[in-house]
Amino acid sequence: MQKEMAYSFPDEVLKHVFSFIQSDKDRNAVSLVCKSWYEIERWCRRKVFIGNCYAVSPRMVIRRFPEVRSIELKGKPHFADFNLVPDGWGGYVLQWIAEMAGAYPWLGEIRLKRMVVTDESLELIAKSFKNFKVLVLFSCEGFSTDGLAAIAASCKNLRELDLRESEVDDLSGHWLAQFPETCTSLVSLNISCLGSDEVSFSALERLVDRCPNLRSLQLNRAVTLDKIANILRRAPQLVDFGTGNYAAELQPDVFSNLAGAFSSCKELKSLSGFWDVVPAYLPALYSICPRLTSLNLSYATIQSPDLIKLVSHCPRLQRLLVLDYVEDSGLEELASSCKDLQELRVFPSDPFGVEPNVSLTEQGLVAVSLGCPKLQSVLYFCRRMSNAALVTIAQNCPNLTRFRLCIIEPKTPDYLTLDPLDAGFGAIVEHCKDLRRLSLSGLLTDHVFEYIGTYGKKLEMLSVAFAGDSDLGLHHVLSGCESLRKLEIRDCPFGDKALLANAAKLETMRSLWMSSCAVSFGACKLLGQKMPKLNVEVIDETEPPDSRPESYPVDKLYIYRSVAGPRFDMPPFVWSMDEAVKILH
Amino acid sequence: MVFEKDLNLDATELRLGLPGSSEESLRISNKRALPDMNDDSGVAAAKKCDQETAPPTKAQVVGWPPIRSYRKNSLQTKKTEAETSGMYVKVSMDGAPYLRKIDLKVYKGYPELFKALEDMFKFKVGKYSEREGYNGSEFVPTYEDKDGDWMLAGDVPWEMFINACKRLRIVRGSEARGLGCVV
């Protein structure tokens, strides 16, 4: 009787039930219940997220999930953001597009991060998917405005075009004019990364005019302040707006026009852009400040007094990105005005300066930790730190989920005691039980890794630089951090022992990056031999790793789990430690 | 370890001044300069003490600090714009853990400059007399001139001063005794 009940629902009913299950984790769990649930589930999965484009092949994805409408892919390792991954490493999307063009005619959404996207790929997207709605290219490169023109011209129902932080070869601003007059469906447009001075502004205005559902618009730096009012008056329904540059000679009529335009946007909650700010124009924002929940001033070179004035008008602020011009005094004001603050990012205005150019120290962060009980996510660049401050921060903010601290000079000790910062970071992992992401800096010994391995049970991503004394450090992390998915390490004295002893752990993680460490070529080969489900890739731009003794350390190492086997698009400076590939190389 | 050492000191040394101005190293001259002026105190003291005589060089490490090129490029364009249009000099004060940058072109003369410095660093300059230097104040404004010598600020005509001044430093009065002046 029991057994029959399990199969008594017709497939359509199960399908309908499954359609309410959106999270990948839950869907994966559903597919493991039994064979028939696996079958039903795979036919109705509409969204696939692939965190490493080399972990699986397009063919495998298509074979298992034949009816996908939305795909998200990530390519290069995170350290590519800091120029540690040489050009030509990989992350090409073309093969994915080509295979999906045949298999998924109804594909509507493509989201890519850190991938190489060519104009050819964009043109293929434009002509293959009749119902294409969403294109997000986050931190991508390899394409030009020609490719964008193809997308604009062909995608009749495009809802979202988001090019955030991508590198675009800006050949001409006229691609915007390629959006047909019949295109009225845009909801989100982010062109903030475009460099050229010739964004066709009139085309942009007309586009904004005919898209009544436009909620999110990020302009690029070339758009001048005087143009903002025109745009806003055409789109008073905007929720999220990014200005171009925010500088002009102060003229009363321009000011009042701008202030009026902003005040007519009753839904506006999020602002960004603000390149080249003239502080006198900031009060034009005051009417919307009380509603603002997110403010990105991280390109604005405005000084602390002006920042303080602005921030004090924004009591509902949940997210603030800012340069270190905000100084400790600005952060103290933030702490007293913005009790809803959840995320703070402070970037350095003079990262390569030898001496501090602003009065921003650990005190600012301590003040925010004290005043903002909802603080969850921190990215903080500074030049000095103390264990005492870190302990205070940890105790004030036990709900932190992301904590990234960058003390600009590597191996900087506690400035008060000259001790390593082990105890401080130890306090962070101990008190913040939900910490998922952590970046370390400063002088650190193996002890900090012992704390991390002991307490960092929910830690998913760890970034380490210029830290540790021995393999023991790495061993603590690999053996202790149960939830670890991504580990990236540079310039640490970690070698073969910890890696080989914890080889099995690597199959439970998405990826491991190690550069300028002490892992020998021999160990890499061994790992490649013993672990067929791992792709072990050695990156060396100077010479082949086997032209040196096996005991010689490799320059860069990238290890990731994969069911697709070694990849076929490796450039000459990437060597796979897979046995089969070595013969062919 | 990946360090990119650049032996071209001029290229790596972070200096302020109009582009094209020559970077001269310290020279011995018969001006009486303040002793030990290159021995900067403050935050980076420990690191700097083995670089007392050489100007501070920064060995740039690839990918550190971890800032995206996108962001770095945005800062660079701003910097070059600022530096070509103004006469920016660094200002430091003994005991203060930070430096400031100011544009000398913005000020019409010493009174305005000193007022700005007083506001910035919260101190008083005191009365100046040609014979006795600055009286009645704990802190004294000094500057490094094109020859690398440290001089008392206020001696020379304003125009001459802003063209010669490479950086400013506000020192404790006791250290400023015997400071050189142009003969």
Interface residues (C-beta under 8 A of the other chain):
Chain A: F79 D81 F82 N83 L84 S139 E165 E167 C193 W275 D276 S298 Y299 T301 F347 P348 S349 D350 P351 F352 G353 V354 E355 P356 N357 V358 S359 L360 T361 F381 R383 R384 C406 I408 E409 P410 Y415 S439 S463 A465 R490 D491 S515 S516
Chain B: M1 V2 L14 D40 G42 V43 A44 K47 P56 K58 Q60 V61 V62 G63 W64 P65 P66 I67 R68 S69 Y70 R71 K72 S74 L75 K78 K90 S92 P97 Y98 L99 R100 K101
